[in-house]
Amino acid sequence: MTHLEHLISLCPLEGLRVADVGAGDGVYSLQLDAAGAKVTAIEIDAEKVARAQENLPNSVDVRLGAAEDIPLETGSQDLVCLFFSLHHVPEDVQYAAFAEFRRVLKGSGHLHIVEPYPYGTMFDVVRMVEDETLVRTRSHQLLNRIDGEKGFKLENKREYVLTRDYPTFEIFLEKIVLPDPKRVQDYKAVAAEMEDTFSRVKETLEGQVVLHQPCAAYHFSVCE
Ligand SMILES: C[S@@+](CC[C@H](N)C(=O)[O-])C[C@H]1O[C@@H](n2cnc3c(N)ncnc32)[C@H](O)[C@@H]1O
């Protein structure tokens, strides 16, 4: 199961105006665009915005902005999506961000948020350089209580496992640790232990070396 496979099973994306909030380098903005949506990627990190603007097709509008201050018109979007980004939004503004999601959505709109759980083989390895146990636990708590609040009704909650392939530990480092200076700093102290953990928990699936990340997708409709 992928994020887009699940999302498309809930709502066809063709022609929808979609805001991908906390878009990072735009991996999912690109997939939303390919599925026929009119996508605006919103990202707070200026370097990622620059990379996304360079790499994504012109049909994706990439903007610098924050979940708590979205640079989009009121009532302009059919769908707001967050893929693994809510727990990165500072906790003191997370609840307020829901008012912002509601502001930019049409009355017929939907909010789709996918968050990783603080367990799984991917988490077992990554936590050694960035332990997100607390922020992930709290983001799920918030999502479970938002039903009926802030103008949103929870229509569907689905748990699935995201599987990512990393042929070698070096490739895992290149993709997951090296792009983040803070992780690189912490990696020095746990290098050997981290490689051992990767070797111990990795699985081989259809000839590919993979790590698993369980997650839950929360799909809300707008309500008054
Ligand atoms: C784990 S990454 C996920 C990126 C992308 N959605 C993906 O799944 O590949 C989380 C992203 O959220 C961004 N972010 C953090 N705080 C944010 C905020 N307040 N508003 C918008 N984006 C934010 C980070 O810069 C980062 O790019």
The ligand as a Gaussian input file, in Angstrom:
#p B3LYP/6-31G(d) Opt

LIG

0 1
 C        9.297000      14.109000       7.167000
 S        9.214000      15.474000       6.073000
 C        7.920000      14.921000       4.981000
 C        8.057000      15.493000       3.614000
 C        7.064000      14.932000       2.569000
 N        5.690000      15.157000       2.954000
 C        7.305000      13.453000       2.373000
 O        6.560000      12.617000       2.914000
 O        8.281000      13.120000       1.679000
 C        8.377000      16.748000       7.013000
 C        8.388000      18.101000       6.317000
 O        7.587000      19.030000       7.055000
 C        8.227000      20.310000       6.950000
 N        7.720000      21.203000       8.013000
 C        8.145000      21.295000       9.294000
 N        7.439000      22.231000       9.956000
 C        6.542000      22.746000       9.077000
 C        5.533000      23.748000       9.159000
 N        5.296000      24.403000      10.302000
 N        4.799000      24.009000       8.067000
 C        5.033000      23.349000       6.906000
 N        5.978000      22.389000       6.763000
 C        6.723000      22.091000       7.835000
 C        9.708000      19.971000       7.060000
 O       10.530000      21.027000       6.602000
 C        9.786000      18.708000       6.213000
 O       10.071000      19.006000       4.860000

